[in-house]
């Protein structure tokens, strides 16, 4: 399976009602093969402090097992400093973690339940950027190396614009 770049999103929202417009947009992006939702865990805490969980994924159980094994192997290589045995052990653990069709486990995000206020919700999403796969393949074919990447948020752009305006005013 070819996997594109994966982004981790942690979202917070007031209230506990589902957000159908967000679900509709995720469905639209999935249908156009722009992104794929590897896993989503929504934690809702009602006004009395009772929590409920909702989980969703675009992956089949077999795909989640494969992605879990891939993520585990990469983690194992990083932890074992290139040790292939360590990578294999962690890959097997990753495959096991994904065998239920999900990579995010309620037990591993207990802190969300503790930190979100009553009458609010939080979500953790692993989103695969499918649009980037052909670009990555073209870069490989052209022997182009990625030197750096970063997400630039609108607030950063505003800050850059303000700094540039101040510099222009003093010049």
C-alpha positions in Angstrom: 0.0 0.0 0.0 1.3 3.5 -0.9 0.8 5.9 2.0 1.0 9.7 1.5 2.2 12.2 4.1 0.2 11.9 7.3 -0.8 14.9 9.4 -2.0 14.7 13.1 -4.7 17.1 14.0 -6.1 17.8 17.5 -9.3 19.8 17.4 -11.4 21.3 20.2 -15.0 22.5 20.0 -17.7 23.8 22.3 -20.7 21.6 22.8 -21.2 17.9 22.2 -23.3 17.9 19.0 -21.8 16.2 15.9 -20.5 18.5 13.3 -22.2 17.4 10.0 -20.5 20.0 7.9 -17.0 18.7 8.9 -18.1 15.2 8.2 -19.4 16.3 4.8 -16.1 18.0 3.9 -14.1 15.0 5.0 -16.3 12.8 2.8 -15.9 15.2 -0.2 -12.1 15.2 0.2 -12.1 11.4 0.5 -14.3 11.0 -2.6 -11.9 13.2 -4.6 -8.9 11.1 -3.3 -7.4 14.4 -1.9 -7.2 13.0 1.7 -8.0 9.8 3.5 -9.0 9.6 7.1 -6.6 7.1 8.6 -8.3 7.4 12.0 -10.5 9.8 14.0 -11.4 9.6 17.6 -13.9 12.1 18.9 -14.3 12.5 22.7 -17.4 14.3 23.9 -17.9 15.4 27.5 -21.5 16.4 28.5 -22.5 19.0 31.0 -22.3 16.4 33.8 -18.8 15.3 32.9 -19.8 12.0 31.3 -17.6 11.1 28.3 -18.5 9.3 25.1 -16.2 8.2 22.3 -16.8 8.0 18.5 -14.3 6.5 16.1 -14.2 6.6 12.3 -11.7 5.5 9.6 -11.6 5.3 5.9 -9.3 2.3 6.1 -10.4 -1.3 6.1 -9.2 -3.5 9.0 -6.5 -5.0 6.6 -5.4 -1.5 5.5 -5.2 -0.3 9.1 -3.1 -3.4 10.0 -0.8 -2.6 7.1 -0.5 1.1 8.0 0.1 0.2 11.7 2.9 -2.2 10.7 4.4 0.5 8.5 4.3 3.1 11.2 5.6 0.6 13.8 8.5 -0.3 11.5 9.4 3.3 11.1 9.2 3.9 14.8 11.3 0.8 15.4 14.0 1.9 13.1 14.1 5.3 14.8 14.1 3.8 18.3 16.6 1.0 17.5 19.0 3.3 15.6 18.7 1.2 12.4 18.2 -2.2 14.2 16.1 -4.3 11.9 15.1 -6.6 14.8 13.7 -3.7 16.8 11.9 -2.5 13.7 10.3 -5.9 13.2 9.1 -6.1 16.8 7.6 -2.6 16.7 6.1 -3.3 13.3 4.3 -6.3 14.7 3.0 -4.3 17.6 1.8 -1.6 15.1 0.0 -4.3 13.0 -1.6 -5.6 16.1 -2.7 -2.1 17.1 -4.3 -1.5 13.7 -6.0 -5.0 13.5 -9.3 -3.6 14.8 -9.4 -1.0 11.9 -8.1 1.9 14.1 -4.7 3.2 15.0 -5.8 5.6 17.7 -6.9 3.9 20.9 -9.1 5.3 23.6 -6.6 4.1 26.2 -3.8 6.1 24.6 -5.7 9.4 24.6 -6.9 9.4 28.2 -5.5 12.9 28.7 -8.2 14.3 26.4 -10.9 13.0 28.6 -9.1 14.7 31.6 -8.4 18.1 30.0 -11.5 19.0 28.0 -14.1 21.0 29.9 -17.6 19.8 30.5 -20.0 20.5 27.5 -17.2 20.3 24.9 -15.6 17.9 22.5 -12.1 17.1 21.2 -11.0 15.1 18.3 -7.7 13.5 17.2 -7.4 12.8 13.5 -4.7 11.1 11.4 -5.2 12.5 7.9 -3.3 11.1 4.9 -2.6 13.6 2.2 -3.3 11.5 -0.9 -2.7 14.4 -3.3 1.0 14.4 -2.4 1.7 10.9 -3.5 2.1 11.7 -7.2 4.3 14.7 -6.3 6.5 12.6 -4.1 6.8 9.9 -6.9 7.7 12.6 -9.4 10.4 14.0 -7.1 11.9 10.5 -6.7 11.9 10.0 -10.5 13.7 13.4 -10.9 16.1 12.6 -8.1 14.9 15.7 -6.2 15.4 15.8 -2.4 13.1 17.4 0.1 15.2 19.7 2.2 12.6 20.9 4.6 8.8 21.2 5.0 6.6 23.0 7.4 3.0 24.1 7.7 2.5 27.9 7.6 -0.7 29.0 9.3 -2.7 32.1 8.4 -1.6 33.8 11.7 2.0 33.3 10.6 1.4 34.9 7.3 -0.3 37.9 9.0 2.7 38.2 11.3 5.1 38.1 8.3 3.0 40.8 6.5 2.9 43.0 9.6 6.7 42.7 10.0 7.2 43.5 6.3 4.9 46.5 6.6 6.9 47.8 9.6 10.2 47.3 7.8 8.9 49.1 4.7 7.6 52.0 6.8 11.1 52.5 8.4 13.0 52.2 5.2 
